[in-house]
Amino acid sequence: MNAKTFFRTLGFLLILLLVILISTENTQMIDFHFSLLLPKPVRASAAFVYFALFAVGVIGGTMLHGGGSGGSTGSSKGKK
């Protein structure tokens, strides 16, 4: 594992720790409004809404970062 991967993983774990700490502090129920996709507000725990938004951001970032030419393994198979 190179240093860049290690520090990215460490940063991700620190952000995840922040999500957990925020989730433990915000246990009250809230109304989440997002009229573009949800016709009625969703009543849920603030911790759940925060974690769900974090998960959507992580998945979206992973898809944007992971997309592209399909990696370097396909182009190097034919070369010797």
C-alpha positions as CSV (number, residue, x, y, z in Angstrom):
1,M,0.0,0.0,0.0
2,N,1.4,3.4,-0.9
3,A,1.3,6.5,1.2
4,K,-1.4,8.2,-0.9
5,T,-3.8,5.3,-0.4
6,F,-3.1,5.1,3.3
7,F,-3.8,8.8,3.9
8,R,-7.0,8.7,1.8
9,T,-8.2,5.7,3.9
10,L,-7.2,7.5,7.1
11,G,-9.1,10.6,5.9
12,F,-12.2,8.6,5.1
13,L,-12.1,6.9,8.5
14,L,-11.9,10.3,10.2
15,I,-14.9,11.6,8.2
16,L,-16.8,8.4,9.1
17,L,-15.9,9.0,12.8
18,L,-17.4,12.5,12.5
19,V,-20.6,11.0,11.0
20,I,-20.8,8.6,14.0
21,L,-20.2,11.3,16.5
22,I,-22.9,13.6,14.9
23,S,-25.3,10.7,14.7
24,T,-25.0,9.9,18.4
25,E,-25.7,13.5,19.4
26,N,-28.7,14.1,17.0
27,T,-31.3,11.5,18.0
28,Q,-34.4,13.7,17.7
29,M,-36.9,13.1,14.9
30,I,-37.0,15.6,12.0
31,D,-39.0,16.3,8.9
32,F,-36.8,15.9,5.8
33,H,-38.1,17.8,2.8
34,F,-36.9,17.1,-0.8
35,S,-39.7,18.0,-3.0
36,L,-37.8,17.1,-6.2
37,L,-38.0,13.4,-5.5
38,L,-40.3,13.0,-2.4
39,P,-43.9,14.3,-2.6
40,K,-44.3,14.2,1.2
41,P,-41.7,15.0,3.9
42,V,-39.9,12.0,5.5
43,R,-40.1,11.9,9.3
44,A,-37.0,10.1,10.5
45,S,-34.2,10.3,13.0
46,A,-31.7,13.1,12.3
47,A,-28.9,10.6,12.6
48,F,-30.4,8.4,9.9
49,V,-30.9,11.4,7.5
50,Y,-27.4,12.5,8.1
51,F,-26.0,9.1,7.4
52,A,-28.1,8.6,4.4
53,L,-26.9,11.8,2.8
54,F,-23.3,10.9,3.7
55,A,-23.8,7.5,2.0
56,V,-25.3,9.0,-1.1
57,G,-22.3,11.4,-1.3
58,V,-19.8,8.5,-0.9
59,I,-21.5,6.4,-3.5
60,G,-21.8,9.3,-5.9
61,G,-18.1,10.2,-5.4
62,T,-17.1,6.6,-5.9
63,M,-19.0,6.3,-9.1
64,L,-17.6,9.6,-10.4
65,H,-14.0,8.6,-9.4
66,G,-14.3,5.0,-10.5
67,G,-15.8,5.7,-13.9
68,G,-13.8,6.2,-16.9
69,S,-11.8,4.0,-19.3
70,G,-12.2,0.8,-17.3
71,G,-8.8,0.8,-15.7
72,S,-5.4,-0.1,-16.9
73,T,-5.8,-3.9,-16.7
74,G,-7.6,-4.2,-20.1
75,S,-4.9,-2.3,-22.1
76,S,-2.0,-4.1,-20.6
77,K,-3.1,-7.7,-21.2
78,G,-2.2,-7.7,-24.9
79,K,1.3,-6.2,-24.3
80,K,4.3,-8.3,-23.3
